[in-house]
Amino acid sequence: MSATNKELRTRRHARIRKKVSGTESRPRFCVSITANNIYCQFINDEPETGCLTLAAVSTLDAKFKAENGKPNMAGAALLGKLAAEVAKGKGISEVVFDRSGYRYHGRIKAIAEAARENGLKF
């Protein structure tokens, strides 16, 4: 019996999370995609803090909807730009990228490249 795509992504995500964790100085930049939306979070995974979300941006935000409104490739690039701006506002300049088990192409790649172009280092 073969595994479904969702099961395979969950396995990849578990492998990634074994190696990737965020700190206060270098939080984890977590990207999650659903059928209708894209979510980006900056997370501090240190046990003393209890896994705090330092900043978040998504396609549901008013600023995103005012500029584009669609979670397609162009929207993913815009979301990467907005995520970098939010991170800079919180004093975050370096991050660890967590693709959540998704393959590094398409919208995930567009978010990462746009964030890099707008000043995030990872």
BAFI-3210 file (N, C-alpha, C; in Angstrom, 3 decimals, decimal comma, padded with zeros to 6 digits):
// residues 122
n [1|2|3|4|5|6|7|8|9|10|11|12|13|14|15|16|17|18|19|20|21|22|23|24|25|26|27|28|29|30|31|32|33|34|35|36|37|38|39|40|41|42|43|44|45|46|47|48|49|50|51|52|53|54|55|56|57|58|59|60|61|62|63|64|65|66|67|68|69|70|71|72|73|74|75|76|77|78|79|80|81|82|83|84|85|86|87|88|89|90|91|92|93|94|95|96|97|98|99|100|101|102|103|104|105|106|107|108|109|110|111|112|113|114|115|116|117|118|119|120|121|122]
n.u [000,843|000,662|001,802|-000,108|-000,049|-000,281|000,561|003,214|004,206|003,903|005,761|008,145|008,086|008,398|011,022|012,423|011,875|013,289|015,828|015,705|015,333|014,178|015,651|015,856|017,489|017,710|015,043|012,654|011,442|008,510|006,560|003,351|000,944|-002,357|-005,343|-006,594|-005,169|-002,073|000,322|002,692|005,065|007,115|008,981|010,042|011,646|012,742|012,895|012,581|010,997|008,707|007,904|007,234|005,341|006,695|006,124|003,708|002,274|-000,156|-002,193|-004,624|-004,456|-005,189|-003,527|-002,274|-004,497|-005,296|-003,302|-003,061|-004,579|-004,814|-003,758|-001,651|001,262|002,322|001,150|002,364|004,991|004,594|003,720|006,044|007,617|006,120|006,353|009,100|009,227|007,635|009,175|011,540|010,497|010,091|012,643|014,049|016,515|017,926|016,995|015,816|014,870|011,837|010,233|008,074|007,754|006,947|007,836|010,646|009,745|007,772|005,240|006,429|009,145|008,964|008,152|010,384|012,503|011,601|011,574|014,301|015,284|014,288|015,746|015,929|018,011|018,909]
n.v [-001,170|002,149|005,353|008,351|011,652|013,563|012,137|011,648|014,290|014,934|013,184|014,199|016,724|016,083|015,072|017,373|019,063|017,838|018,740|021,517|024,374|027,281|030,202|032,931|034,900|033,992|033,215|030,646|030,581|029,830|028,396|027,817|026,223|026,227|025,130|027,501|029,640|031,207|031,030|032,644|032,473|033,655|032,022|031,370|028,725|028,026|026,244|027,604|029,811|028,730|028,191|030,647|032,671|035,118|036,928|037,237|036,720|036,641|035,554|036,448|038,890|042,404|044,227|042,657|041,863|044,343|044,943|042,737|040,152|037,466|034,085|033,229|032,727|035,345|036,528|035,052|035,948|038,604|038,184|037,149|039,449|041,138|039,640|039,876|042,620|042,818|041,270|042,804|045,011|043,926|043,553|041,402|039,873|037,671|034,355|030,923|028,806|027,101|024,889|023,294|020,663|020,871|020,789|022,557|024,667|026,562|028,324|028,264|028,646|031,175|032,773|032,513|033,581|036,208|037,160|037,022|038,917|041,195|041,628|039,617|037,170|033,913]
n.w [000,000|-000,930|000,231|000,808|-000,677|001,333|003,612|002,895|002,817|005,516|006,675|005,551|006,722|009,445|009,401|008,690|010,864|012,892|012,521|012,198|014,109|015,822|017,320|019,692|018,600|016,001|014,553|013,531|010,283|009,294|006,789|005,594|003,579|002,459|000,735|000,055|001,206|002,337|004,871|006,962|009,520|012,213|014,458|017,769|019,081|021,517|024,608|027,048|026,483|025,497|022,809|021,152|018,933|017,111|015,072|012,450|009,210|006,622|003,818|004,481|005,672|005,835|004,530|002,583|001,041|000,066|-001,740|-003,519|-003,249|-004,044|-003,587|-005,395|-007,514|-007,844|-005,663|-003,629|-003,809|-003,077|-000,478|000,684|000,587|002,293|004,639|005,163|005,667|007,991|009,704|009,829|011,139|013,652|014,457|013,420|011,546|010,637|009,805|010,115|007,608|007,307|005,464|005,859|004,949|002,331|-001,146|-002,444|-004,475|-006,805|-005,084|-002,522|-003,071|-004,279|-002,111|-000,397|-001,977|-002,412|000,218|000,803|-001,053|000,084|002,375|004,421|005,910|005,215]
ca.u [000,000|001,496|001,413|-000,713|000,793|-000,331|001,411|004,596|004,562|004,021|007,043|009,202|008,021|008,982|012,473|012,933|011,754|014,331|017,060|015,480|014,629|014,446|016,070|015,435|018,298|017,487|013,809|012,262|010,505|007,664|005,602|002,320|000,036|-003,606|-005,947|-007,026|-004,363|-000,671|000,633|004,108|005,262|008,465|008,767|011,148|011,387|013,480|011,989|012,323|009,945|007,493|007,551|006,500|005,254|007,168|005,425|002,994|001,633|-000,852|-002,985|-005,861|-004,191|-005,785|-002,494|-002,105|-005,691|-005,336|-002,325|-003,194|-005,809|-004,861|-002,587|-000,963|002,708|002,566|000,747|003,382|006,125|004,167|003,683|007,438|008,028|005,442|006,938|010,392|008,961|007,160|010,330|012,407|009,817|010,270|014,068|014,543|017,239|018,331|016,011|016,014|013,693|011,120|009,273|006,961|007,606|006,625|009,005|011,123|009,454|006,482|004,945|007,411|010,349|008,664|008,160|011,759|013,304|011,130|012,031|015,750|015,475|013,882|016,614|016,076|019,142|018,774]
ca.v [000,000|003,339|006,476|009,472|012,845|014,198|011,346|011,894|015,631|014,863|012,540|015,161|017,776|015,541|015,012|018,743|019,631|017,269|019,483|022,956|024,996|028,699|030,801|034,325|035,680|033,484|032,437|029,766|031,188|028,693|028,678|026,789|026,491|025,470|025,242|028,868|030,671|030,968|031,591|032,728|032,806|033,689|031,294|031,093|027,380|027,736|025,704|028,579|030,730|027,968|028,278|031,882|033,228|036,487|037,724|036,405|037,389|035,658|036,105|036,975|040,231|043,489|044,820|041,757|041,933|045,645|044,985|041,672|039,440|036,077|033,311|032,604|032,960|036,765|036,748|034,457|036,875|039,743|037,735|037,095|040,842|041,599|038,915|040,495|043,925|042,577|040,788|043,949|045,813|043,247|043,444|040,098|040,002|036,332|033,324|029,560|028,566|025,843|024,782|022,457|019,434|021,139|020,838|023,928|025,166|027,242|029,381|028,226|029,273|032,593|033,418|032,539|034,505|037,584|037,513|037,266|040,168|042,305|041,806|038,508|036,284|032,490]
ca.w [000,000|-001,029|001,066|000,110|-000,718|002,655|004,499|002,498|003,271|006,972|006,955|005,229|007,733|010,679|009,186|008,692|012,208|013,732|012,285|012,154|015,227|015,894|018,578|019,770|017,668|014,644|014,627|012,432|009,338|008,924|005,719|005,481|002,466|002,385|-000,595|-000,220|001,844|002,664|006,181|007,310|010,922|012,759|015,710|018,672|019,590|022,748|025,631|028,112|026,065|025,193|021,384|020,896|017,595|017,218|014,063|011,477|008,083|005,790|002,724|005,067|006,186|005,055|003,675|001,439|000,195|-000,585|-002,829|-004,513|-002,950|-004,501|-003,143|-006,519|-007,504|-007,590|-004,275|-002,769|-003,807|-002,270|000,913|001,113|000,806|003,511|005,774|005,437|006,276|009,353|010,463|010,088|012,154|014,947|014,727|012,963|010,282|010,214|010,118|009,634|006,768|007,501|004,360|006,349|004,178|000,932|-002,011|-002,646|-005,814|-006,860|-004,125|-001,433|-003,611|-004,490|-000,792|000,093|-002,776|-002,137|001,557|000,694|-001,783|000,938|003,515|005,364|005,630|005,580]
c.u [000,894|000,931|000,798|000,239|000,840|000,571|002,892|005,069|004,752|005,338|008,208|009,253|008,652|010,507|013,100|012,943|012,752|015,594|016,898|014,735|015,063|014,886|015,599|016,200|018,088|016,239|013,560|011,204|009,688|006,635|004,636|001,342|-001,198|-004,172|-006,268|-006,098|-002,926|-000,389|002,144|004,218|006,744|008,360|010,078|010,839|012,117|012,522|011,664|011,157|008,643|006,998|006,664|006,489|005,588|006,446|004,756|002,393|000,973|-001,602|-004,315|-005,691|-004,750|-004,772|-002,258|-003,287|-005,783|-004,405|-002,551|-004,498|-005,866|-003,611|-001,907|000,525|003,037|002,204|001,756|004,606|005,803|004,163|005,100|007,977|007,417|006,019|008,287|010,212|008,508|008,317|011,277|011,811|009,961|011,740|014,675|015,242|017,694|017,301|016,504|014,738|013,133|010,044|008,120|006,713|007,230|007,920|009,376|010,956|008,126|006,357|005,946|008,691|010,139|008,689|009,596|012,604|012,904|011,592|013,527|016,026|015,163|014,601|016,718|017,241|018,818|019,378]
c.v [001,241|004,467|007,586|010,660|013,533|013,454|011,574|013,276|015,652|014,213|013,486|016,265|017,313|015,467|016,405|019,303|019,027|018,122|020,997|023,413|026,446|029,120|032,249|035,184|035,258|032,598|031,581|030,481|030,050|029,118|027,507|027,195|025,614|025,659|026,690|029,951|030,223|031,692|031,565|033,167|032,815|033,172|031,104|029,769|027,050|027,286|026,690|029,499|030,011|028,123|029,488|032,230|034,703|037,424|036,763|037,283|036,306|036,356|036,655|038,403|041,295|044,113|043,976|041,882|043,252|045,698|043,936|040,922|037,990|035,324|032,544|032,919|034,433|037,109|036,181|035,365|038,100|039,381|037,609|038,482|041,374|040,927|039,524|041,853|043,779|042,127|041,935|044,840|045,237|043,074|042,110|040,292|038,650|035,321|031,964|029,223|027,168|025,769|023,848|021,217|019,639|021,150|022,300|024,308|025,886|028,348|029,429|028,939|030,777|033,362|033,579|033,564|035,956|038,044|037,814|038,615|041,380|042,321|040,682|037,622|034,880|031,617]
c.w [000,000|-000,173|000,219|000,137|000,639|003,641|004,180|002,958|004,787|007,380|006,692|006,290|009,050|010,562|009,277|010,113|013,194|013,674|012,436|013,398|015,314|017,280|018,590|018,771|016,213|014,645|013,381|011,596|008,741|007,890|005,614|004,383|002,599|000,978|-000,948|000,300|002,049|003,978|006,400|008,764|011,254|014,185|016,465|019,359|020,889|023,850|026,747|027,771|025,760|023,780|021,081|019,416|017,711|016,256|013,084|010,387|007,236|004,670|003,223|005,586|005,245|004,094|002,428|000,493|-000,550|-001,798|-003,903|-004,325|-003,382|-004,071|-004,275|-006,450|-007,207|-006,150|-003,293|-002,688|-002,965|-000,788|001,479|001,419|002,095|004,756|006,153|006,111|007,724|010,235|010,798|011,167|013,550|015,307|014,338|011,625|009,737|010,678|009,652|008,868|007,000|006,432|004,672|005,505|002,727|000,120|-002,269|-004,122|-005,750|-005,824|-002,969|-001,881|-003,801|-003,171|-000,310|-000,668|-002,534|-000,758|001,549|000,020|-000,907|002,284|004,532|004,944|006,127|004,535]
res [m|s|a|t|n|k|e|l|r|t|r|r|h|a|r|i|r|k|k|v|s|g|t|e|s|r|p|r|f|c|v|s|i|t|a|n|n|i|y|c|q|f|i|n|d|e|p|e|t|g|c|l|t|l|a|a|v|s|t|l|d|a|k|f|k|a|e|n|g|k|p|n|m|a|g|a|a|l|l|g|k|l|a|a|e|v|a|k|g|k|g|i|s|e|v|v|f|d|r|s|g|y|r|y|h|g|r|i|k|a|i|a|e|a|a|r|e|n|g|l|k|f]
***
